[in-house]
């Protein structure tokens, strides 16, 4: 049987899912990826990677079709905006947040915690 520390480290590692290579995500663009939890949009801005549910909380259209602007993603369909860090809606017509995911870039890959 594995020591307890090894088991907990393996369990923590198992929660991370590789969804893209770092090269797949150009800086300052929105990149859509598919995951077991549904579509996710990645954004690499000023050296930091962000991951949000790729579904606008207004009418469910993909945020990945939109634009990055001042640390926010703007939905191209009706102009709602969401904070990249928190997913908070910052401009109408959206009022509800979108889900965000913990993200890590390591070993050339982009990993999300999808749990
Ligand atoms: S679907 Fe995004 S603002 Fe309407």
Boltz pocket constraint, residues with backbone or C-beta under 6 A from the ligand:
constraints:
  - pocket:
      binder: B
      contacts: [[A, 56], [A, 57], [A, 58], [A, 59], [A, 60], [A, 61], [A, 75], [A, 76], [A, 77], [A, 78], [A, 79], [A, 80], [A, 93], [A, 94]]
      max_distance: 6.0
